[in-house]
Amino acid sequence: MNEQKIAIVTGVGPGTGTAIVRRLVADGFKVAMIARNNERLRKLEEELPGALAFAVDVTDTNQLDDALSRIEEQLGRAHVLVHNAVGGTFGNFQQIDPKALEANFQTNVMALLHLVRRLAPSMIEKGEGAIVVTGNTSALRGKSHFAGFAPTKAAQRILAESIARELGPQGVHVAYLVIDAVIDVEWTRKMRPDAADDFFIQSDDIAAEISHLIHQPRSAWTFLAEIRPFGEKW
């Protein structure tokens, strides 16, 4: 009998995070869901038999380490990590609170570092595994109003690349997915009430691309992937 593989997904919110969990459960994974909202996680746990809730703030290293220990005890060692948790603050460099930039760095960069340092050794031991980090165009460019956000996503992308260069030769695939789009969730619809349906990117389609990256053959691994709606200007 083949071992059921374990995936850990951070940032399981009502949009992309939930879609990723649903897709990975459909792909046959048992999924550990990490987010701060315990109520939302418990509802998903009841709905998806292959998913388990772990209410954690990824910026709290002690909480995160404890959760990862519980995940290993209850489910086993992780084969896949999807770091989808995100911290964002908008404003130019004079408007933002510097503490917000530090907080976003903790979510976007330091949490990734702690997660990979904890999970990579078992993947290396098995000689297989996948780590996917969700990003956006702020990882590639710094617009004026994104001074509290873009620096952390750019650092996240570079950290992921460093990790990929280290882990790839050891059999572990690391990919960074740039989502160049407005994701179709309730609050973005309210922000763009006049936008056509095809203006938005769908969470299920993001999840499908993550599944594709996870299952790529070793002869053709992608590190930097970009997805956007067909009509997006870039």
DAUR-V402692 format. One record per pair of residues at least 24 apart in sequence whose ideal C-beta (glycine too) atoms are under 10 Angstrom apart, sorted by the first residue. I is the first residue (numbers start at 0). J is the second residue. If there is no record, write none. Layout:
I&J / I&J
//
This chain:
1&27 / 2&75 / 2&76 / 2&78 / 3&27 / 3&28 / 3&29 / 3&49 / 3&74 / 3&75 / 3&78 / 4&28 / 4&29 / 4&30 / 4&74 / 4&75 / 4&76 / 4&77 / 4&78 / 4&79 / 4&127 / 4&128 / 4&129 / 4&213 / 5&29 / 5&30 / 5&31 / 5&51 / 5&70 / 5&71 / 5&73 / 5&74 / 5&75 / 5&76 / 5&77 / 5&78 / 5&79 / 5&80 / 6&30 / 6&31 / 6&32 / 6&49 / 6&50 / 6&74 / 6&77 / 6&78 / 6&79 / 6&80 / 6&81 / 6&129 / 6&131 / 6&213 / 7&31 / 7&32 / 7&33 / 7&53 / 7&66 / 7&67 / 7&70 / 7&71 / 7&74 / 7&77 / 7&78 / 7&79 / 7&80 / 7&81 / 7&82 / 7&114 / 7&117 / 7&118 / 7&130 / 8&32 / 8&33 / 8&34 / 8&50 / 8&79 / 8&80 / 8&81 / 8&82 / 8&83 / 8&84 / 8&131 / 8&133 / 8&206 / 8&209 / 9&33 / 9&34 / 9&53 / 9&55 / 9&57 / 9&63 / 9&66 / 9&80 / 9&81 / 9&82 / 9&83 / 9&84 / 9&85 / 9&106 / 9&110 / 9&111 / 9&114 / 9&132 / 9&133 / 10&34 / 10&35 / 10&57 / 10&81 / 10&82 / 10&83 / 10&84 / 10&85 / 10&86 / 10&106 / 10&110 / 10&133 / 11&35 / 11&36 / 11&39 / 11&40 / 11&43 / 11&50 / 11&52 / 11&53 / 11&54 / 11&81 / 11&83 / 11&84 / 12&36 / 12&39 / 12&83 / 12&84 / 12&85 / 12&184 / 12&202 / 13&39 / 13&43 / 13&184 / 13&185 / 13&186 / 13&202 / 14&83 / 14&182 / 14&183 / 14&184 / 14&185 / 14&186 / 14&187 / 14&201 / 14&202 / 14&203 / 14&205 / 15&81 / 15&83 / 15&85 / 15&133 / 15&178 / 15&182 / 15&183 / 15&184 / 15&200 / 15&201 / 15&202 / 15&203 / 15&204 / 15&205 / 15&206 / 15&209 / 16&40 / 16&43 / 16&81 / 16&83 / 16&84 / 16&85 / 16&133 / 16&202 / 16&205 / 16&206 / 17&42 / 17&43 / 17&46 / 17&47 / 17&50 / 17&184 / 17&202 / 17&203 / 17&206 / 18&83 / 18&182 / 18&201 / 18&202 / 18&203 / 18&204 / 18&205 / 18&206 / 18&207 / 18&209 / 19&81 / 19&83 / 19&131 / 19&133 / 19&202 / 19&203 / 19&205 / 19&206 / 19&207 / 19&209 / 19&210 / 20&44 / 20&46 / 20&47 / 20&49 / 20&50 / 20&81 / 20&83 / 20&206 / 21&46 / 21&47 / 21&49 / 21&50 / 21&202 / 21&203 / 21&206 / 22&81 / 22&202 / 22&203 / 22&205 / 22&206 / 22&207 / 22&208 / 22&209 / 22&210 / 22&213 / 23&47 / 23&49 / 23&50 / 23&79 / 23&81 / 23&206 / 23&209 / 23&210 / 23&213 / 24&48 / 24&49 / 24&50 / 25&49 / 25&206 / 25&210 / 26&79 / 26&206 / 26&210 / 26&213 / 26&214 / 28&74 / 28&77 / 28&78 / 28&79 / 28&210 / 28&213 / 29&70 / 29&73 / 29&74 / 29&75 / 29&77 / 29&78 / 30&74 / 30&77 / 30&79 / 30&81 / 31&55 / 31&66 / 31&67 / 31&69 / 31&70 / 31&71 / 31&73 / 31&74 / 31&77 / 31&80 / 32&70 / 33&57 / 33&62 / 33&63 / 33&66 / 33&67 / 33&70 / 33&80 / 33&81 / 33&82 / 33&83 / 33&84 / 33&110 / 33&114 / 34&83 / 34&84 / 35&59 / 35&62 / 35&84 / 55&84 / 55&110 / 56&84 / 56&105 / 56&106 / 56&110 / 57&82 / 57&84 / 57&86 / 57&105 / 57&106 / 57&107 / 57&109 / 57&110 / 57&111 / 57&113 / 57&114 / 58&84 / 58&86 / 58&101 / 58&102 / 58&103 / 58&104 / 58&105 / 58&106 / 58&107 / 58&109 / 58&110 / 58&113 / 59&105 / 59&110 / 60&105 / 60&109 / 60&110 / 60&112 / 60&113 / 60&117 / 63&109 / 63&110 / 63&113 / 63&114 / 63&117 / 64&113 / 64&114 / 64&117 / 67&113 / 67&114 / 67&117 / 67&118 / 68&117 / 70&118 / 71&117 / 71&118 / 71&121 / 75&121 / 76&118 / 76&120 / 76&121 / 76&122 / 76&124 / 76&125 / 76&128 / 77&114 / 77&117 / 77&118 / 77&119 / 77&121 / 77&122 / 77&128 / 77&129 / 77&130 / 78&118 / 78&121 / 78&122 / 78&125 / 78&127 / 78&128 / 78&129 / 78&171 / 78&213 / 79&118 / 79&122 / 79&127 / 79&128 / 79&129 / 79&130 / 79&131 / 79&172 / 79&209 / 79&210 / 79&213 / 79&214 / 80&111 / 80&114 / 80&115 / 80&117 / 80&118 / 80&119 / 80&122 / 80&128 / 80&129 / 80&130 / 80&131 / 80&132 / 80&171 / 80&173 / 80&213 / 81&129 / 81&130 / 81&131 / 81&132 / 81&133 / 81&174 / 81&176 / 81&206 / 81&209 / 81&210 / 81&212 / 81&213 / 82&106 / 82&107 / 82&110 / 82&111 / 82&114 / 82&115 / 82&130 / 82&131 / 82&132 / 82&133 / 82&134 / 82&155 / 82&159 / 82&175 / 83&131 / 83&132 / 83&133 / 83&134 / 83&176 / 83&205 / 83&206 / 83&209 / 84&110 / 84&111 / 84&114 / 84&132 / 84&133 / 85&110 / 85&133 / 85&134 / 85&135 / 85&148 / 85&151 / 85&152 / 85&155 / 86&110 / 86&147 / 86&148 / 86&151 / 86&152 / 87&135 / 87&137 / 87&145 / 87&147 / 87&148 / 87&149 / 87&151 / 87&152 / 88&145 / 88&146 / 88&147 / 88&148 / 88&151 / 89&142 / 89&144 / 89&145 / 89&146 / 89&147 / 89&148 / 90&143 / 90&144 / 90&145 / 90&146 / 90&147 / 90&148 / 91&142 / 91&143 / 91&144 / 91&145 / 91&146 / 91&147 / 92&141 / 92&143 / 92&146 / 92&147 / 92&150 / 93&146 / 94&143 / 94&144 / 94&146 / 94&147 / 95&144 / 95&145 / 95&146 / 95&147 / 95&148 / 96&147 / 97&147 / 98&147 / 99&147 / 99&148 / 100&146 / 100&147 / 100&148 / 100&150 / 100&151 / 101&147 / 101&151 / 102&147 / 102&151 / 103&147 / 103&148 / 103&149 / 103&150 / 103&151 / 103&152 / 103&154 / 103&155 / 104&147 / 104&150 / 104&151 / 104&152 / 104&154 / 104&155 / 105&151 / 106&151 / 106&155 / 107&132 / 107&134 / 107&137 / 107&138 / 107&148 / 107&150 / 107&151 / 107&152 / 107&153 / 107&154 / 107&155 / 107&156 / 107&158 / 108&150 / 108&151 / 108&152 / 108&153 / 108&154 / 108&155 / 108&156 / 108&157 / 108&158 / 108&159 / 109&151 / 109&154 / 109&155 / 109&158 / 110&155 / 111&154 / 111&155 / 111&158 / 111&159 / 111&162 / 112&155 / 112&158 / 112&161 / 112&162 / 115&158 / 115&159 / 115&162 / 115&165 / 115&166 / 115&171 / 115&173 / 116&162 / 118&171 / 119&162 / 119&165 / 119&166 / 119&169 / 119&171 / 119&173 / 122&166 / 122&169 / 122&170 / 122&171 / 122&172 / 123&165 / 123&166 / 123&169 / 123&170 / 123&171 / 124&169 / 124&170 / 125&170 / 125&171 / 126&169 / 126&170 / 126&171 / 127&169 / 127&170 / 127&171 / 127&172 / 127&217 / 128&166 / 128&169 / 128&170 / 128&171 / 128&172 / 128&173 / 128&213 / 129&166 / 129&171 / 129&172 / 129&173 / 129&174 / 129&209 / 129&212 / 129&213 / 129&214 / 129&215 / 129&220 / 130&159 / 130&162 / 130&163 / 130&166 / 130&171 / 130&172 / 130&173 / 130&174 / 130&175 / 130&212 / 130&213 / 131&159 / 131&172 / 131&173 / 131&174 / 131&175 / 131&176 / 131&208 / 131&209 / 131&210 / 131&211 / 131&212 / 131&213 / 131&224 / 132&156 / 132&158 / 132&159 / 132&162 / 132&163 / 132&173 / 132&174 / 132&175 / 132&176 / 132&177 / 132&209 / 133&174 / 133&175 / 133&176 / 133&177 / 133&178 / 133&205 / 133&208 / 133&209 / 134&159 / 134&175 / 134&176 / 134&177 / 134&178 / 134&179 / 134&223 / 134&224 / 134&225 / 135&176 / 135&177 / 135&178 / 135&179 / 135&180 / 135&181 / 135&182 / 135&225 / 136&177 / 136&178 / 136&179 / 136&180 / 136&225 / 136&227 / 136&231 / 136&233 / 137&177 / 137&179 / 138&175 / 138&176 / 138&177 / 138&178 / 138&179 / 138&223 / 139&177 / 139&179 / 139&223 / 139&225 / 152&177 / 156&222 / 156&223 / 159&222 / 159&223 / 160&222 / 160&223 / 163&220 / 163&222 / 163&223 / 164&222 / 167&217 / 167&220 / 167&222 / 170&217 / 172&212 / 172&213 / 172&214 / 172&215 / 172&216 / 172&217 / 172&220 / 172&221 / 172&222 / 173&212 / 173&220 / 173&221 / 173&222 / 174&208 / 174&209 / 174&211 / 174&212 / 174&213 / 174&215 / 174&220 / 174&221 / 174&222 / 174&223 / 174&224 / 175&212 / 175&221 / 175&222 / 175&223 / 175&224 / 175&225 / 176&205 / 176&208 / 176&209 / 176&211 / 176&212 / 176&221 / 176&223 / 176&224 / 176&225 / 176&226 / 177&223 / 177&224 / 177&225 / 177&226 / 177&227 / 178&205 / 178&208 / 178&224 / 178&225 / 178&226 / 178&227 / 179&225 / 179&226 / 179&227 / 179&228 / 179&231 / 179&232 / 179&233 / 180&204 / 180&205 / 180&225 / 180&226 / 180&227 / 180&228 / 180&230 / 180&231 / 180&233 / 181&227 / 181&228 / 181&231 / 183&228 / 195&228 / 195&230 / 196&228 / 197&228 / 197&229 / 197&230 / 197&231 / 198&228 / 198&230 / 198&231 / 199&228 / 200&226 / 200&227 / 200&228 / 200&231 / 201&228 / 204&228
//
